[in-house]
Amino acid sequence: MKNSITALALLAILAGAPVRSQTVIPDKPVEVVPDLTDPDQLKDPSATLPNDPVEPYLLTKENGPFMVLAKTFRGPDSDRLALALVKELRQEYQLPAYILRTKDWPGRSNIRKVPPQADLDVQQASTGVPEKYRTYDEAAVLVGDEKTQDGAAKLLHQVKKLHPKCLNNVSSFFPWREGLGKALRTTNPYVASQDLYPHKPDRLVVEMNSGAGSIAECPGKYSLQVAEFSGRASLNEKDPLFQGHWNLLKSPLRTAASDAEKMANVLRKDKEVAKLGQPVYVFHDRTSSRVYVGSFDSPDDPRALATREGLLKLAIPLMDSNSRSKTLDTMIAPAGALTDLAPVKQNFVK
């Protein structure tokens, strides 16, 4: 009988008749979940763990972005256990595998030189004294360099069927878990969420930057911003400059694009600026228009320093109407560091 009380028994109860107890026979045998391993019974790995440097196997921003979390190790030997699994996955199964330590995990750490606290050009975590002694002993093994979610899903089915030999020598709290059956899909935490999924460009921004001299034409990865034209800003919601239709019509944002183009044209035609040997670009978006000078391949390009120093010397002369026929109405202000153009050019990627 599947039910402990049948319809006839229920009628007997209602009638006041005695009811015999019935034995419930389940359809399938009930599996008893084993107890967790007592911490005192956990043994050290029986096999010799590798002593290779872990750094060459650490996860970087270039890996993934869609991956599979294969296994997580905890304890003082977590790095070496993760390294043993990574090496086996690479050598025996030809899978791209990497190590991600908790102390290197973005968002879980305030350690210096660890993304996202680190500079944008930092590709991999670099922990030193005293941080490496104040972090948890935990290391995860991530697998895959998949570019799509579908690719990561197929890889997950493959990884979950694996039973690496190195895990046979590792004691666990969960003795019934064998192999990589508990693997799951994840993403590279070094990759920003806006870079994980297809980007849809803003048609208006694309149209505004379709003319000659657009930053989209810059072949370099970096450029030097010298000016920005935008609207007004205020913390006072009752600021009279923001009240009424006529004040909105006088917003500097209305002329930001033309002001930026005018400055760019003056810089292109100036003989002293031309001696610097760097092109001039303009970028327009919905909130501002910016003027850039130069095309550079690295943030430490020595040509960038020379360009900035030259523009600083020309900032005041470019405003002097007595020395030039076409001068600037706004003084240029070269930035202290180069602008990474990757986020800017994302506006034009289809």
Solvent accessible surface area in square Angstrom, and as a share of the most:
residue,aa,sasa,rsa
1,M,137,0.61
2,K,159,0.67
3,N,103,0.53
4,S,67,0.43
5,I,96,0.49
6,T,29,0.17
7,A,79,0.61
8,L,144,0.72
9,A,11,0.09
10,L,92,0.46
11,L,109,0.54
12,A,27,0.21
13,I,86,0.43
14,L,136,0.68
15,A,86,0.67
16,G,67,0.65
17,A,47,0.36
18,P,133,0.83
19,V,66,0.38
20,R,218,0.79
21,S,117,0.75
22,Q,77,0.34
23,T,111,0.65
24,V,79,0.46
25,I,119,0.60
26,P,77,0.48
27,D,114,0.59
28,K,160,0.68
29,P,119,0.75
30,V,121,0.69
31,E,156,0.70
32,V,134,0.77
33,V,108,0.62
34,P,65,0.41
35,D,126,0.65
36,L,107,0.53
37,T,27,0.15
38,D,65,0.34
39,P,86,0.54
40,D,135,0.70
41,Q,122,0.54
42,L,59,0.30
43,K,159,0.68
44,D,124,0.64
45,P,31,0.20
46,S,94,0.61
47,A,45,0.35
48,T,130,0.76
49,L,19,0.09
50,P,27,0.17
51,N,121,0.62
52,D,57,0.29
53,P,91,0.58
54,V,18,0.11
55,E,100,0.45
56,P,97,0.61
57,Y,41,0.15
58,L,11,0.05
59,L,1,0.01
60,T,27,0.16
61,K,61,0.26
62,E,125,0.56
63,N,23,0.12
64,G,0,0.00
65,P,22,0.14
66,F,12,0.05
67,M,0,0.00
68,V,0,0.00
69,L,39,0.19
70,A,6,0.04
71,K,58,0.24
72,T,44,0.26
73,F,9,0.04
74,R,173,0.63
75,G,23,0.22
76,P,125,0.79
77,D,40,0.21
78,S,3,0.02
79,D,37,0.19
80,R,83,0.30
81,L,16,0.08
82,A,0,0.00
83,L,1,0.00
84,A,16,0.12
85,L,0,0.00
86,V,0,0.00
87,K,43,0.18
88,E,22,0.10
89,L,0,0.00
90,R,81,0.29
91,Q,118,0.52
92,E,112,0.50
93,Y,69,0.26
94,Q,136,0.60
95,L,15,0.07
96,P,49,0.31
97,A,0,0.00
98,Y,24,0.09
99,I,0,0.00
100,L,3,0.02
101,R,21,0.08
102,T,19,0.11
103,K,31,0.13
104,D,3,0.01
105,W,55,0.19
106,P,19,0.12
107,G,67,0.65
108,R,151,0.55
109,S,14,0.09
110,N,140,0.72
111,I,18,0.09
112,R,152,0.56
113,K,133,0.57
114,V,0,0.00
115,P,13,0.08
116,P,95,0.59
117,Q,93,0.41
118,A,17,0.14
119,D,106,0.55
120,L,138,0.69
121,D,80,0.41
122,V,39,0.23
123,Q,74,0.33
124,Q,54,0.24
125,A,10,0.08
126,S,65,0.42
127,T,31,0.18
128,G,34,0.33
129,V,101,0.58
130,P,55,0.35
131,E,15,0.07
132,K,83,0.35
133,Y,155,0.59
134,R,170,0.62
135,T,37,0.21
136,Y,176,0.67
137,D,85,0.44
138,E,32,0.14
139,A,1,0.00
140,A,7,0.05
141,V,0,0.00
142,L,3,0.01
143,V,0,0.00
144,G,1,0.01
145,D,53,0.28
146,E,50,0.22
147,K,135,0.57
148,T,77,0.45
149,Q,89,0.39
150,D,105,0.54
151,G,16,0.15
152,A,2,0.01
153,A,30,0.23
154,K,153,0.65
155,L,13,0.06
156,L,29,0.14
157,H,122,0.54
158,Q,88,0.39
159,V,0,0.00
160,K,81,0.34
161,K,156,0.66
162,L,21,0.11
163,H,111,0.50
164,P,1,0.01
165,K,151,0.64
166,C,29,0.18
167,L,24,0.12
168,N,119,0.61
169,N,51,0.26
170,V,38,0.22
171,S,44,0.29
172,S,46,0.29
173,F,86,0.36
174,F,71,0.30
175,P,73,0.46
176,W,95,0.33
177,R,106,0.39
178,E,126,0.57
179,G,15,0.14
180,L,2,0.01
181,G,33,0.32
182,K,135,0.57
183,A,7,0.05
184,L,92,0.46
185,R,114,0.42
186,T,41,0.24
187,T,46,0.27
188,N,1,0.00
189,P,35,0.22
190,Y,18,0.07
191,V,26,0.15
192,A,41,0.32
193,S,79,0.51
194,Q,133,0.59
195,D,85,0.44
196,L,24,0.12
197,Y,110,0.42
198,P,128,0.80
199,H,75,0.34
200,K,178,0.75
201,P,35,0.22
202,D,46,0.24
203,R,192,0.70
204,L,76,0.38
205,V,6,0.03
206,V,52,0.30
207,E,109,0.49
208,M,67,0.30
209,N,10,0.05
210,S,89,0.57
211,G,45,0.43
212,A,96,0.74
213,G,13,0.13
214,S,7,0.04
215,I,0,0.00
216,A,46,0.35
217,E,105,0.47
218,C,3,0.02
219,P,112,0.70
220,G,3,0.03
221,K,134,0.57
222,Y,32,0.12
223,S,0,0.00
224,L,1,0.01
225,Q,39,0.17
226,V,1,0.00
227,A,11,0.09
228,E,96,0.43
229,F,28,0.12
230,S,48,0.31
231,G,25,0.24
232,R,83,0.30
233,A,99,0.77
234,S,50,0.32
235,L,196,0.97
236,N,85,0.44
237,E,148,0.66
238,K,156,0.66
239,D,25,0.13
240,P,93,0.59
241,L,89,0.44
242,F,74,0.31
243,Q,83,0.37
244,G,53,0.50
245,H,119,0.53
246,W,184,0.65
247,N,44,0.23
248,L,101,0.50
249,L,59,0.29
250,K,142,0.60
251,S,22,0.14
252,P,54,0.34
253,L,75,0.37
254,R,159,0.58
255,T,68,0.40
256,A,3,0.02
257,A,44,0.34
258,S,67,0.43
259,D,54,0.28
260,A,0,0.00
261,E,62,0.28
262,K,99,0.42
263,M,5,0.02
264,A,0,0.00
265,N,67,0.34
266,V,14,0.08
267,L,1,0.00
268,R,88,0.32
269,K,138,0.59
270,D,13,0.07
271,K,164,0.70
272,E,68,0.31
273,V,3,0.02
274,A,64,0.49
275,K,151,0.64
276,L,50,0.25
277,G,61,0.58
278,Q,26,0.11
279,P,58,0.36
280,V,9,0.05
281,Y,17,0.06
282,V,3,0.01
283,F,4,0.02
284,H,9,0.04
285,D,32,0.17
286,R,146,0.53
287,T,94,0.55
288,S,6,0.04
289,S,3,0.02
290,R,46,0.17
291,V,0,0.00
292,Y,0,0.00
293,V,1,0.00
294,G,0,0.00
295,S,18,0.12
296,F,0,0.00
297,D,98,0.51
298,S,45,0.29
299,P,57,0.36
300,D,126,0.65
301,D,18,0.09
302,P,109,0.68
303,R,118,0.43
304,A,9,0.07
305,L,110,0.55
306,A,61,0.48
307,T,4,0.02
308,R,70,0.25
309,E,84,0.37
310,G,14,0.13
311,L,0,0.00
312,L,81,0.40
313,K,157,0.67
314,L,22,0.11
315,A,8,0.07
316,I,126,0.64
317,P,48,0.30
318,L,0,0.00
319,M,69,0.31
320,D,58,0.30
321,S,81,0.53
322,N,145,0.74
323,S,69,0.44
324,R,52,0.19
325,S,120,0.77
326,K,125,0.53
327,T,28,0.17
328,L,8,0.04
329,D,109,0.56
330,T,62,0.36
331,M,96,0.43
332,I,3,0.02
333,A,73,0.56
334,P,11,0.07
335,A,34,0.27
336,G,68,0.66
337,A,74,0.58
338,L,30,0.15
339,T,35,0.20
340,D,43,0.22
341,L,1,0.00
342,A,62,0.48
343,P,82,0.51
344,V,13,0.08
345,K,53,0.22
346,Q,71,0.32
347,N,37,0.19
348,F,41,0.17
349,V,73,0.42
350,K,207,0.88
